[in-house]
Amino acid sequence: MTLPQIAIFAVQAKTGIQQSRPYMSIRQPGPDMTIDQNVAGKLRISTTASRLYIDQTEAFADADVKSPLRRGKENAAKGNQKVMQFIAETMRHGEQLKKIENNTNALASVVKQRSERPPKSYNFAAVPEHMGKVKINYTPSELQFDADLPHVAIHVKRNNPEIQVPRWETNVYLEQKNNIHFSVIPGSAINKEL
């Protein structure tokens, strides 16, 4: 024989969780910039004249184009030289004529020396002899730049980042209630047949 039994059925409670997690957004706007510049700057340019000096005095002297003072100095020097040559020649002839008593043909020799002309000489040359006789002095011009640069004013306004953080939400709810149930299971009948 079996005794009746008590059956207990228990259902546990269940909780549910619902979460909402939206995304965070960050936006950085660019800065606001302004540039102010006075464009009326001044530029000054100054220059000095270049100078060219050409001295052709020696080149013209080679072509016998001389100033009166120079020609006078040269003629005085030539005259002085000729006088000295004449004095030397006269002394030499005098020495020769002193020896006339030695039966030398001194007089004919002196006359022959004085009557002979020197041979003509010809010379071909370029005028001027070389370019070194022309003196060139050149002073280049100088160029100066002076600029008054205008002032540049730059203003920058910084913009803060825009950050949006939405709230995260969590909902907790009861999905299933707890429950307990009792029942009686009747026992089996007695088997009397043996």
VENMO-V379869 format. One record per residue. N is the residue number from 1. RES is the residue in three letters. BURIAL is 1 if it has 24 or more other ideal C-beta (glycine too) atoms within 12 Angstrom, else 0. Layout:
N:RES:BURIAL + N:RES:BURIAL
This chain:
1:MET:0 + 2:THR:0 + 3:LEU:0 + 4:PRO:0 + 5:GLN:0 + 6:ILE:0 + 7:ALA:0 + 8:ILE:0 + 9:PHE:0 + 10:ALA:0 + 11:VAL:0 + 12:GLN:0 + 13:ALA:0 + 14:LYS:0 + 15:THR:0 + 16:GLY:0 + 17:ILE:0 + 18:GLN:0 + 19:GLN:0 + 20:SER:0 + 21:ARG:0 + 22:PRO:0 + 23:TYR:0 + 24:MET:0 + 25:SER:0 + 26:ILE:0 + 27:ARG:0 + 28:GLN:0 + 29:PRO:0 + 30:GLY:0 + 31:PRO:0 + 32:ASP:0 + 33:MET:0 + 34:THR:0 + 35:ILE:0 + 36:ASP:0 + 37:GLN:0 + 38:ASN:0 + 39:VAL:0 + 40:ALA:0 + 41:GLY:0 + 42:LYS:0 + 43:LEU:0 + 44:ARG:0 + 45:ILE:0 + 46:SER:0 + 47:THR:0 + 48:THR:0 + 49:ALA:0 + 50:SER:0 + 51:ARG:0 + 52:LEU:0 + 53:TYR:0 + 54:ILE:0 + 55:ASP:0 + 56:GLN:0 + 57:THR:0 + 58:GLU:0 + 59:ALA:0 + 60:PHE:0 + 61:ALA:0 + 62:ASP:0 + 63:ALA:0 + 64:ASP:0 + 65:VAL:0 + 66:LYS:0 + 67:SER:0 + 68:PRO:0 + 69:LEU:0 + 70:ARG:0 + 71:ARG:0 + 72:GLY:0 + 73:LYS:0 + 74:GLU:0 + 75:ASN:0 + 76:ALA:0 + 77:ALA:0 + 78:LYS:0 + 79:GLY:0 + 80:ASN:0 + 81:GLN:0 + 82:LYS:0 + 83:VAL:0 + 84:MET:0 + 85:GLN:0 + 86:PHE:0 + 87:ILE:0 + 88:ALA:0 + 89:GLU:0 + 90:THR:0 + 91:MET:0 + 92:ARG:0 + 93:HIS:0 + 94:GLY:0 + 95:GLU:0 + 96:GLN:0 + 97:LEU:0 + 98:LYS:0 + 99:LYS:0 + 100:ILE:0 + 101:GLU:0 + 102:ASN:0 + 103:ASN:0 + 104:THR:0 + 105:ASN:0 + 106:ALA:0 + 107:LEU:0 + 108:ALA:0 + 109:SER:0 + 110:VAL:0 + 111:VAL:0 + 112:LYS:0 + 113:GLN:0 + 114:ARG:0 + 115:SER:0 + 116:GLU:0 + 117:ARG:0 + 118:PRO:0 + 119:PRO:0 + 120:LYS:0 + 121:SER:0 + 122:TYR:0 + 123:ASN:0 + 124:PHE:0 + 125:ALA:0 + 126:ALA:0 + 127:VAL:0 + 128:PRO:0 + 129:GLU:0 + 130:HIS:0 + 131:MET:0 + 132:GLY:0 + 133:LYS:0 + 134:VAL:0 + 135:LYS:0 + 136:ILE:0 + 137:ASN:0 + 138:TYR:0 + 139:THR:0 + 140:PRO:0 + 141:SER:0 + 142:GLU:0 + 143:LEU:0 + 144:GLN:0 + 145:PHE:0 + 146:ASP:0 + 147:ALA:0 + 148:ASP:0 + 149:LEU:0 + 150:PRO:0 + 151:HIS:0 + 152:VAL:0 + 153:ALA:0 + 154:ILE:0 + 155:HIS:0 + 156:VAL:0 + 157:LYS:0 + 158:ARG:0 + 159:ASN:0 + 160:ASN:0 + 161:PRO:0 + 162:GLU:0 + 163:ILE:0 + 164:GLN:0 + 165:VAL:0 + 166:PRO:0 + 167:ARG:0 + 168:TRP:0 + 169:GLU:0 + 170:THR:0 + 171:ASN:0 + 172:VAL:0 + 173:TYR:0 + 174:LEU:0 + 175:GLU:0 + 176:GLN:0 + 177:LYS:0 + 178:ASN:0 + 179:ASN:0 + 180:ILE:0 + 181:HIS:0 + 182:PHE:0 + 183:SER:0 + 184:VAL:0 + 185:ILE:0 + 186:PRO:0 + 187:GLY:0 + 188:SER:0 + 189:ALA:0 + 190:ILE:0 + 191:ASN:0 + 192:LYS:0 + 193:GLU:0 + 194:LEU:0
